[in-house]
Amino acid sequence: MPTTWRIVAGVALAAGLGEAIDSFFIGWGAIASVVFALLFFLGCWLTLKGRVAGPVLVAVMCALEIAAFPGFTRNTTLDWIVQIAFLVVSAIGIVAAVAALLERRRRPVPSG
């Protein structure tokens, strides 16, 4: 498996774990957080299986994380650190997903 695909899978796993952990600390948004975690885990699994849908799903989920960033309420320094970490991981996820998809597209077709 190419390195970019492993990076996408790692981002998906990290984001999924982060969302799952975060669900214990938020109130009304816990269900959404669990759903996001499950979707990130699905993206990780699909990526590890070599399916194109994996990086696509991870990129979409990361884009949603970035889009939601300005709307989050931050009360403590730790809150800021965690949210900025999610933002950075999401940005890395989008770049890695695009690179993985381009890499897949440029791979030569085996003859035989």
Secondary structure, 3 states (H helix, E strand, C coil): CCHHHHHHHHHHHHHHHHHHHHCCCCCCCHHHHHHHHHHHHHHHHHHHCCCCHHHHHHHHHHHHHHHHHHHCCCCCHHHHHHHHHHHHHHHHHHHHHHHHHHHHHHCCCCCC
